[in-house]
Amino acid sequence: MVFTAVVFDFFGTLTPHTPAEVWDEHAARSAAPLGIPARTWRAALDDSFPERAVGALGDLRQTLRTLARRCGADPGEAALAAACEARRAAQRELFVLREEALQAVERIRARGLRVGVLSDCTVELAEDWPALPLASRVDAAVLSCLEGRRKPDPEFFGTVVRRLGADPGRCLYVGDGGGDELRGASAYGMTAVMLRDPDRADAARARRYAWTGPALTSLSQVPAVLDDPSVLDEPAASPPGPGPAPE
């Protein structure tokens, strides 16, 4: 097999895993200006992820206003602006890449392969994407909030493959498993491999879809897979516990 493109998931794959306590703290920051209890706001964010991930609630200001009203609040413009700024600042902390991510991407590009990113994400990533260091190194970034689709929708995978000008049978897909992405990539004809982060060994924290296919423990291993795809035939380690985690 000769790969011509590699597609990466973003959150939890190119970026480190985010512990639950960080999600809590981030939610508390944007809840404060709105006068909404942090737990109530965190629940509203979690419950609305399927909507936010496909851009159904509009831009960030529209989204936070809608969620605040669902929580029984009707914030003024100043409170809403402060909440948006707090939310953006918190999200930007999640856009920091794993230490090995840029080097792995550059090594892939040096081999002449095209690189894509396929992410179930909300409007904050779309707003900041052009300014991220990764953006100039990616040939196609397909973001669910802009496409109105999310994993494992086959058309979502098809979009990134087409924008890369690639054949799905010659695309390697690397993800941590959220959103049932590995099954979705495989169903579309891509070769899917899980990134199993040692930091997420605790199944109660990982909450990922079970996967019995090939797996890696570091992004630095991806170039080696391109050199010798037969390593993907080795048995995978025991799968983590089932269940998705929102990005």
Secondary structure, 3 states (H helix, E strand, C coil): CCCCEEEECHHHHHCCCCCHHHHHHHHHHHHHHHCCCHHHHHHHHHHHHHHHCCCCCCCHHHHHHHHHHHCCCCCCHHHHHHHHHHHHHHHHHCCCCCCCHHHHHHHHHHCCCEEEEEECCCHHHHHHHHHCCCHHHCCEEEEHHHHCCCCCCHHHHHHHHHHHCCCHHHEEEEECCHHHHHHHHHHCCCEEEEECCHHHCCHHHHCCCCCCCCEECCHHHHHHHHHCHHHHHCCCCCCCCCCCCCC
